[in-house]
Amino acid sequence: MRVGGSGPGERGRRAAAVLVGASVVAGAAACSGGDSDAVDAVRLAVSPTGGGKLRPDSQIDVRARSGTIQNVTVSAGDGEVAGDLSADRTQWRSRWSLEPGETYTVAATAQGKDGKTRTVSSRFTTAEVEKTNDVTVEAPYNKETVGVGIPIIMNFERPVKNRAAVERALEVTADKTVEGAWHWFGDQQVVFRTKQYWPAHTKVRFQAHLSGVRTGGDVYGGKNYAVDFTIGDSHISTAGEDSHKMVVMVNGKKARTIPTSMGKGGARKYTTTDGVHLTMAKEDPTTMTSDWMGISPGSPGGYSLTVYKAVRISNSGEYVHSAPWSVGAQGHENVSHGCINISPSNAKWFYKLSYRGDVVKVTGSSRELEPDNGWGYWQLGWQDWVKGSALKRPVTTAPHADAATLSSQEGKGAEPKVPEQQGAEGN
């Protein structure tokens, strides 16, 4: 099953898809049974029929009465168009929005109850668009190996008013069946998260069929995107603020227990956030300053430190990083400004191990991680996560991608823009 895909019964009917198209009816009836032959003759209609330039979010609709559809071929300059045939083979509908400024040719064949086949064709052109809504795919990157908690994050350049249409254009397929859902954070970011962590070593393909999708008003999706990524080994770490240690599990087995020193507390900003974090980036080195507290590095209480082997786990300045200055406190006392301090040798090992999207659970802290702090998406319960979908429902990936979909999108996937890393804050 496609994530966000639209087959019969899923995709809302659009004005351009109303059946007013060209039709062919079996003509001459035999002398011995005229009325019966006319009833058994197939009626086949295609919409749209052409004439003028259609909106790119129009839908191609083929219907047969008194018979069944045998074949539908829709071709354009960049290949064939994918579609879905109803179970009773009486209706075929295009799956995704159409490319702006493209000419389409439709050829449909159906067979009547009389055994005779009829063919209808249509040719039409879609209008160009002036305003587009560009996208940045924040995670994952194409061909990236990632952790079991990885989300798919899309950021839109302009506000999205028609979230349901956008969500229907998003497709995730995998070689293992996984349940997931999309969730909107405001009107410019949509995130896909699975119900449970991804199974290790899953191969995933994400496609955003956004070209021609009307995101709001006269603004349309600018291009299609395709990202292939692989879930690597399962890395799940649990860091206890009260136990002063982090236990790292690799594929369900304990790989290392690391002494830690975490947020010293006394103020909320010095308290490590509690909950399920994801590793977001690796930085070696990075400079951490007290600017995030409103204190310049040269002022009393200020600091500026060059930190090595730093793995970011939030947007509030939290990292797991090498801290040679606090080795004496690690395993015994919390002395940091909120980061998880570990020894240089442990930091080197953890840094090398980590993928983006690995799970780091912090326990024992009084400050809860916010769902929109970095990639704190696992802080939301599943039902609350699904409520954030424009379609208000979960979706599943399928072990085998639809070949028609993949062939229709071949060569259309654009490499996503890679966002710049955010500056470091804590220590």
C-alpha distance (Angstrom), angle and dihedral (degrees) to the residues before:
residue distance angle dihedral
M1 . . .
R2 3.76 . .
V3 3.80 121.3 .
G4 3.80 106.8 -121.6
G5 3.84 90.4 -4.4
S6 3.78 121.7 147.4
G7 3.75 122.1 -138.0
P8 3.81 128.9 157.7
G9 3.77 110.2 -44.0
E10 3.81 92.9 16.3
R11 3.75 105.1 74.1
G12 3.78 118.3 65.8
R13 3.77 116.1 -115.5
R14 3.79 112.7 -104.2
A15 3.79 128.0 -152.0
A16 3.78 92.4 -114.2
A17 3.80 90.5 56.1
V18 3.82 96.3 59.8
L19 3.78 107.6 125.9
V20 3.79 105.8 -108.7
G21 3.79 95.7 121.3
A22 3.76 138.1 128.0
S23 3.79 114.6 -64.0
V24 3.77 139.7 -170.4
V25 3.82 123.6 -156.2
A26 3.79 124.7 -166.5
G27 3.76 102.5 -100.2
A28 3.80 125.3 -158.8
A29 3.78 117.6 44.4
A30 3.79 122.1 -149.4
C31 3.80 114.8 -103.2
S32 3.80 92.8 -119.3
G33 3.79 98.1 55.0
G34 3.79 112.9 15.0
D35 3.79 101.1 157.2
S36 3.80 93.8 42.3
D37 3.79 92.4 50.3
A38 3.80 91.4 49.8
V39 3.80 90.9 53.3
D40 3.80 91.5 48.9
A41 3.81 93.7 49.2
V42 3.81 114.7 104.1
R43 3.79 121.2 -112.7
L44 3.79 111.5 -155.5
A45 3.80 125.7 -175.4
V46 3.80 133.7 -178.9
S47 3.79 127.3 -162.4
P48 2.99 133.2 -131.7
T49 3.78 99.9 37.7
G50 3.80 100.1 -170.3
G51 3.77 132.4 -109.1
G52 3.79 118.8 127.8
K53 3.77 123.7 9.6
L54 3.79 116.5 -64.7
R55 3.78 128.8 -143.8
P56 3.83 111.4 -97.1
D57 3.80 90.9 -122.2
S58 3.82 90.6 63.2
Q59 3.79 115.1 120.1
I60 3.78 128.3 -131.9
D61 3.81 110.3 -129.3
V62 3.80 127.1 -173.2
R63 3.82 121.3 -176.9
A64 3.78 134.7 -179.6
R65 3.80 127.6 -161.8
S66 3.80 124.5 -168.5
G67 3.78 88.4 13.5
T68 3.80 146.4 33.9
I69 3.79 134.7 -92.6
Q70 3.79 112.7 -107.3
N71 3.78 101.1 -179.9
V72 3.81 141.3 -3.4
T73 3.79 122.9 -170.2
V74 3.78 121.9 -177.4
S75 3.78 115.4 -177.5
A76 3.78 133.4 -176.2
G77 3.77 137.2 164.9
D78 3.81 93.8 -78.5
G79 3.81 98.3 44.8
E80 3.78 139.3 -82.9
V81 3.80 125.3 -24.2
A82 3.80 120.5 -121.7
G83 3.78 120.3 -128.1
D84 3.80 144.5 164.2
L85 3.80 127.4 -114.4
S86 3.80 117.8 -150.5
A87 3.81 118.8 -117.0
D88 3.81 91.8 -107.7
R89 3.83 90.6 48.2
T90 3.80 93.4 -125.0
Q91 3.82 99.0 113.3
W92 3.81 135.7 40.8
R93 3.80 122.3 -174.1
S94 3.80 131.4 -177.3
R95 3.78 112.6 -109.2
W96 3.80 104.1 -144.4
S97 3.79 138.2 28.6
L98 3.78 117.3 -83.8
E99 3.79 129.5 -105.9
P100 3.81 114.6 -97.6
G101 3.79 115.4 -114.0
E102 3.81 93.9 16.3
T103 3.81 132.2 130.2
Y104 3.80 116.9 -134.4
T105 3.78 129.9 -162.9
V106 3.82 119.4 -160.5
A107 3.81 123.9 -163.5
A108 3.82 117.6 180.0
T109 3.80 129.6 179.2
A110 3.80 126.7 -168.2
Q111 3.79 135.5 176.0
G112 3.79 123.7 -136.8
K113 3.77 129.1 -143.7
D114 3.78 86.1 -100.8
G115 3.81 89.2 65.2
K116 3.78 93.9 -113.3
T117 3.81 121.3 126.9
R118 3.77 127.2 -141.3
T119 3.81 130.9 -169.3
V120 3.80 130.3 -151.2
S121 3.80 126.9 -172.4
S122 3.78 134.7 -167.0
R123 3.79 134.7 -177.0
F124 3.79 125.9 -164.5
T125 3.81 142.4 154.2
T126 3.81 130.4 -132.9
A127 3.78 122.7 -135.7
E128 3.79 124.6 -107.8
V129 3.82 117.0 -111.5
E130 3.79 126.9 -135.4
K131 3.81 102.6 -164.6
T132 3.78 122.5 50.9
N133 3.80 133.8 -176.9
D134 3.79 108.1 -136.6
V135 3.79 122.0 -154.2
T136 3.79 137.2 -145.2
V137 3.81 116.0 -155.5
E138 3.81 101.8 -148.2
A139 3.79 94.9 -177.9
P140 2.92 142.7 54.6
Y141 3.79 108.7 18.0
N142 3.78 119.1 -141.0
K143 3.85 112.2 -83.7
E144 3.82 90.9 6.2
T145 3.81 123.3 147.8
V146 3.80 107.1 -138.2
G147 3.79 143.6 178.2
V148 3.80 128.5 -89.8
G149 3.82 92.8 -103.1
I150 3.81 96.5 53.4
P151 3.82 116.9 140.2
I152 3.79 126.4 -157.3
I153 3.80 106.7 -122.0
M154 3.80 125.5 -167.5
N155 3.80 123.1 -177.0
F156 3.82 119.1 -164.9
E157 3.80 123.7 -147.9
R158 3.83 92.2 -142.2
P159 3.82 131.3 34.0
V160 3.80 114.1 -85.1
K161 3.81 112.7 -133.3
N162 3.80 97.2 171.3
R163 3.80 98.9 54.6
A164 3.80 95.0 159.9
A165 3.82 92.3 57.6
V166 3.79 90.8 49.1
E167 3.79 92.9 47.3
R168 3.81 91.6 51.3
A169 3.80 88.4 56.3
L170 3.82 93.7 57.6
E171 3.81 117.4 94.1
V172 3.80 130.0 -175.4
T173 3.80 120.8 -176.8
A174 3.79 128.1 176.4
D175 3.79 140.9 175.3
K176 3.82 88.7 -115.5
T177 3.82 125.5 52.0
V178 3.80 110.3 -111.1
E179 3.81 131.2 169.7
G180 3.78 116.6 -132.5
A181 3.80 143.6 148.0
W182 3.79 141.7 -151.3
H183 3.80 120.7 -116.6
W184 3.80 127.7 -168.0
F185 3.80 121.2 -138.6
G186 3.79 102.0 -166.4
D187 3.80 118.1 -41.1
Q188 3.80 99.4 -61.5
Q189 3.80 105.1 51.8
V190 3.80 131.4 57.9
V191 3.81 123.2 -179.6
F192 3.81 131.9 -165.7
R193 3.81 117.2 -149.2
T194 3.77 130.6 172.8
K195 3.82 122.3 -124.8
Q196 3.80 91.2 -124.4
Y197 3.78 126.4 17.7
W198 3.80 114.9 -74.5
P199 3.82 113.6 -93.1
A200 3.80 109.9 -105.2
H201 3.80 116.2 -97.7
T202 3.81 95.4 20.5
K203 3.80 117.0 153.2
V204 3.81 112.5 -140.6
R205 3.80 135.5 -172.6
F206 3.80 121.3 -164.2
Q207 3.80 120.5 -166.2
A208 3.79 126.4 -177.5
H209 3.82 107.7 -162.9
L210 3.78 92.0 -165.2
S211 3.79 103.6 138.5
G212 3.79 106.6 111.7
V213 3.81 94.6 10.0
R214 3.80 110.1 132.2
T215 3.81 104.9 -130.9
G216 3.80 92.7 -177.0
G217 3.81 138.7 -34.6
D218 3.80 109.5 -18.2
V219 3.83 93.5 -22.6
Y220 3.82 119.3 110.7
G221 3.78 137.1 -175.6
G222 3.79 109.0 -85.8
K223 3.79 102.8 -146.2
N224 3.78 145.3 -16.1
Y225 3.79 121.3 -96.4
A226 3.79 131.5 -153.5
V227 3.81 125.6 -171.5
D228 3.80 125.6 178.3
F229 3.79 117.3 -165.9
T230 3.80 140.2 163.5
I231 3.80 129.8 -137.2
G232 3.79 106.8 -131.6
D233 3.80 129.8 -160.5
S234 3.79 117.3 -34.4
H235 3.83 109.1 -98.7
I236 3.82 113.1 -177.7
S237 3.80 118.5 167.0
T238 3.80 126.7 -174.0
A239 3.80 117.6 -160.2
G240 3.80 117.9 -170.5
E241 3.79 116.6 -155.6
D242 3.79 89.1 -160.8
S243 3.84 96.8 40.7
H244 3.84 93.6 47.7
K245 3.79 93.0 -139.8
M246 3.79 140.7 95.3
V247 3.80 120.0 -143.6
V248 3.81 113.5 -154.9
M249 3.82 117.7 -155.9
V250 3.81 120.2 -164.7
N251 3.80 115.5 -166.2
G252 3.79 90.0 -18.9
K253 3.81 96.6 -50.7
K254 3.80 127.3 104.1
A255 3.79 107.8 -105.3
R256 3.81 101.9 172.8
T257 3.82 142.8 -11.3
I258 3.80 110.0 -142.5
P259 3.84 125.4 -163.8
T260 3.82 110.1 -128.3
S261 3.78 142.9 -170.9
M262 3.79 113.5 -155.1
G263 3.81 138.5 177.7
K264 3.79 112.5 -26.9
G265 3.82 92.4 -145.1
G266 3.80 122.3 -155.7
A267 3.81 86.7 126.0
R268 3.77 131.5 37.5
K269 3.79 92.7 -116.9
Y270 3.82 90.2 58.0
T271 3.82 93.5 51.7
T272 3.81 120.6 97.0
T273 3.81 110.1 -123.3
D274 3.80 116.4 -108.1
G275 3.81 122.4 -131.9
V276 3.79 143.0 43.7
H277 3.79 112.4 -22.8
L278 3.79 127.8 179.9
T279 3.77 125.5 -145.1
M280 3.80 106.3 -110.2
A281 3.80 107.6 177.9
K282 3.79 143.9 -8.1
E283 3.80 118.7 -128.8
D284 3.80 124.8 -176.4
P285 2.95 107.8 -161.0
T286 3.79 115.8 6.0
T287 3.79 130.3 168.5
M288 3.80 116.5 -126.8
T289 3.78 119.4 -163.3
S290 3.79 138.4 177.0
D291 3.82 91.6 -117.5
W292 3.83 89.8 104.9
M293 3.85 87.5 65.5
G294 3.80 92.2 50.0
I295 3.82 90.4 -107.3
S296 3.78 118.5 120.9
P297 3.82 114.6 -131.9
G298 3.81 92.5 -114.4
S299 3.81 95.0 52.6
P300 3.82 126.6 90.5
G301 3.81 107.5 -77.0
G302 3.80 91.2 17.3
Y303 3.78 126.6 122.2
S304 3.79 144.1 -177.9
L305 3.79 116.5 -164.0
T306 3.78 133.6 176.4
V307 3.79 105.3 -139.1
Y308 3.79 127.2 -166.4
K309 3.81 132.8 -151.2
A310 3.81 93.2 15.7
V311 3.83 120.9 174.0
R312 3.81 113.2 -167.5
I313 3.84 117.0 -137.0
S314 3.83 103.2 171.0
N315 3.79 144.4 9.8
S316 3.80 92.6 -112.7
G317 3.79 93.1 78.1
E318 3.80 99.9 -87.3
Y319 3.80 121.8 146.7
V320 3.76 139.8 159.5
H321 3.80 99.8 -128.0
S322 3.76 149.1 151.7
A323 3.82 111.5 -81.9
P324 3.80 111.1 174.6
W325 3.83 90.1 169.8
S326 3.84 92.0 64.9
V327 3.82 100.8 41.3
G328 3.81 90.0 112.9
A329 3.81 90.7 57.8
Q330 3.80 96.5 42.5
G331 3.79 110.9 110.9
H332 3.83 91.6 16.2
E333 3.81 115.2 46.6
N334 3.80 140.6 22.3
V335 3.81 110.8 -125.7
S336 3.84 106.6 147.9
H337 3.80 130.3 104.6
G338 3.82 89.1 -114.8
C339 3.79 105.6 -58.1
I340 3.79 125.3 112.4
N341 3.80 104.3 -108.9
I342 3.81 117.5 -155.6
S343 3.81 134.4 167.4
P344 3.82 121.3 -84.1
S345 3.82 92.9 -109.3
N346 3.81 93.2 48.8
A347 3.80 90.8 44.4
K348 3.80 91.0 53.0
W349 3.82 90.2 51.8
F350 3.84 94.5 45.3
Y351 3.80 92.9 45.6
K352 3.79 92.2 52.4
L353 3.83 91.4 46.3
S354 3.80 97.4 49.6
Y355 3.79 128.8 101.5
R356 3.79 124.0 -175.5
G357 3.79 106.2 -92.4
D358 3.82 97.9 34.8
V359 3.81 114.9 144.2
V360 3.83 121.2 -110.8
K361 3.81 112.6 178.7
V362 3.79 117.2 -165.0
T363 3.81 117.2 -159.7
G364 3.80 135.4 -177.7
S365 3.82 97.0 36.8
S366 3.79 126.3 124.5
R367 3.82 94.2 -146.4
E368 3.80 113.3 81.3
L369 3.79 121.1 -144.9
E370 3.80 111.2 -117.1
P371 3.85 116.4 -127.0
D372 3.81 90.8 -123.6
N373 3.80 95.2 45.7
G374 3.77 101.5 107.6
W375 3.79 107.6 -51.4
G376 3.82 96.1 -23.2
Y377 3.81 90.1 140.1
W378 3.81 94.4 127.4
Q379 3.81 88.1 66.6
L380 3.81 88.5 79.1
G381 3.81 117.5 82.1
W382 3.79 115.4 -120.3
Q383 3.82 96.8 -105.7
D384 3.80 91.4 50.0
W385 3.79 89.6 47.6
V386 3.81 92.4 53.6
K387 3.82 91.0 48.3
G388 3.80 87.2 64.0
S389 3.81 90.5 63.9
A390 3.81 116.3 102.0
L391 3.82 86.9 -138.0
K392 3.83 93.1 45.0
R393 3.79 94.0 -135.8
P394 3.80 141.5 96.5
V395 3.79 121.8 -117.5
T396 3.80 134.8 -157.3
T397 3.75 135.3 -137.0
A398 3.78 119.1 -131.7
P399 3.80 131.3 -132.3
H400 3.81 90.3 -124.5
A401 3.79 124.7 40.3
D402 3.79 118.8 -133.5
A403 3.81 104.9 -96.3
A404 3.79 92.5 -149.2
T405 3.78 91.3 55.8
L406 3.77 93.9 49.4
S407 3.80 93.9 46.5
S408 3.79 92.3 48.6
Q409 3.79 91.2 52.6
E410 3.81 96.6 44.0
G411 3.75 110.5 130.9
K412 3.82 93.3 6.8
G413 3.80 100.4 90.8
A414 3.80 112.3 106.9
E415 3.76 122.8 -150.6
P416 3.82 107.4 -109.1
K417 3.76 122.0 -119.2
V418 3.80 110.5 -104.8
P419 3.82 113.0 -133.2
E420 3.78 121.5 -131.8
Q421 3.80 115.9 -105.4
Q422 3.78 116.0 -103.1
G423 3.78 119.9 -114.3
A424 3.79 121.3 -93.5
E425 3.77 119.2 -107.5
G426 3.78 117.7 168.4
N427 3.77 138.9 49.2
